[in-house]
Amino acid sequence: MPRKKLLVDSCSYFRLAQTIHPLLGEEFGSTQKYILFLIEEFEREYMKSSRLKGKFGWVRQTEYLENRRRYRIRTTAEEKDEIEEISQHMSGFAEDEELTVSPEDIKGVATAYVCKIPIVSDDRDLMTLAEEFGVKCLKSLDLLSLMKKERHVTIDIVKQAVSYWAEVRDVPRDCQDDCERLFKIDFIKLTAAYK
């Protein structure tokens, strides 16, 4: 059965990896096998941000480190060259459009572009960049919906993930609408304890 790779952006990794562990490298799906990866630059992005290290300290635990080391997306030397080239084009577009995207965000979208795979992110500017270059982008809740449909997670896991976002005050934009649309969940009622 063919495997479809999905690239997880850092913001979606922070939102999902603690609730669904291991997040990366676990195949799921009945007719189509899906598998999640990160880009190598994730570690650099995390380590250079005291805000991220303070908010998501669990990321440094051995079990998460090992999962990330094993499931970084692999690219050939030719693909690496192409990723660098397209990253430069994307950087220029991002600058012209005044998009707030990090070098790691750009590398993620460029990698998805070259590898012809979707990227999972809730970052609005990253999504704009992906759309401009024809890269399919799923939100974290879209991925959870796919996982639920494929019986990889239950609705209880979805609720745990969403509650965690409220607890750490890291709620994606449109979360209320997306929870209702995808799961018929009232986000406000579910997370009332974290207000």
Secondary structure in CASP SS format (residue, H / E / C, confidence):
PFRMAT SS
TARGET T0000
AUTHOR 0000-0000-0000
METHOD secondary structure of the structure
MODEL  1
M C 1.00
P C 1.00
R E 1.00
K E 1.00
K E 1.00
L E 1.00
L E 1.00
V E 1.00
D C 1.00
S H 1.00
C H 1.00
S H 1.00
Y H 1.00
F H 1.00
R H 1.00
L H 1.00
A C 1.00
Q C 1.00
T C 1.00
I C 1.00
H C 1.00
P C 1.00
L C 1.00
L C 1.00
G C 1.00
E C 1.00
E C 1.00
F E 1.00
G C 1.00
S C 1.00
T C 1.00
Q C 1.00
K E 1.00
Y E 1.00
I E 1.00
L E 1.00
F E 1.00
L E 1.00
I C 1.00
E C 1.00
E C 1.00
F H 1.00
E H 1.00
R H 1.00
E H 1.00
Y H 1.00
M H 1.00
K C 1.00
S C 1.00
S H 1.00
R H 1.00
L H 1.00
K H 1.00
G H 1.00
K H 1.00
F C 1.00
G H 1.00
W H 1.00
V H 1.00
R H 1.00
Q C 1.00
T H 1.00
E H 1.00
Y H 1.00
L H 1.00
E H 1.00
N H 1.00
R H 1.00
R H 1.00
R H 1.00
Y C 1.00
R E 1.00
I C 1.00
R C 1.00
T C 1.00
T C 1.00
A H 1.00
E H 1.00
E H 1.00
K H 1.00
D H 1.00
E H 1.00
I H 1.00
E H 1.00
E H 1.00
I H 1.00
S H 1.00
Q H 1.00
H H 1.00
M H 1.00
S H 1.00
G H 1.00
F H 1.00
A H 1.00
E H 1.00
D H 1.00
E C 1.00
E C 1.00
L C 1.00
T C 1.00
V C 1.00
S C 1.00
P H 1.00
E H 1.00
D H 1.00
I H 1.00
K H 1.00
G H 1.00
V H 1.00
A H 1.00
T H 1.00
A H 1.00
Y H 1.00
V H 1.00
C H 1.00
K C 1.00
I C 1.00
P C 1.00
I E 1.00
V E 1.00
S C 1.00
D C 1.00
D C 1.00
R H 1.00
D H 1.00
L H 1.00
M H 1.00
T H 1.00
L H 1.00
A H 1.00
E H 1.00
E H 1.00
F C 1.00
G C 1.00
V C 1.00
K C 1.00
C E 1.00
L E 1.00
K C 1.00
S H 1.00
L H 1.00
D H 1.00
L H 1.00
L H 1.00
S H 1.00
L H 1.00
M H 1.00
K H 1.00
K H 1.00
E C 1.00
R C 1.00
H C 1.00
V C 1.00
T C 1.00
I H 1.00
D H 1.00
I H 1.00
V H 1.00
K H 1.00
Q H 1.00
A H 1.00
V H 1.00
S H 1.00
Y H 1.00
W H 1.00
A H 1.00
E H 1.00
V C 1.00
R C 1.00
D C 1.00
V C 1.00
P C 1.00
R C 1.00
D C 1.00
C H 1.00
Q H 1.00
D H 1.00
D H 1.00
C H 1.00
E H 1.00
R H 1.00
L H 1.00
F H 1.00
K C 1.00
I C 1.00
D C 1.00
F H 1.00
I H 1.00
K H 1.00
L H 1.00
T C 1.00
A H 1.00
A H 1.00
Y H 1.00
K C 1.00
END
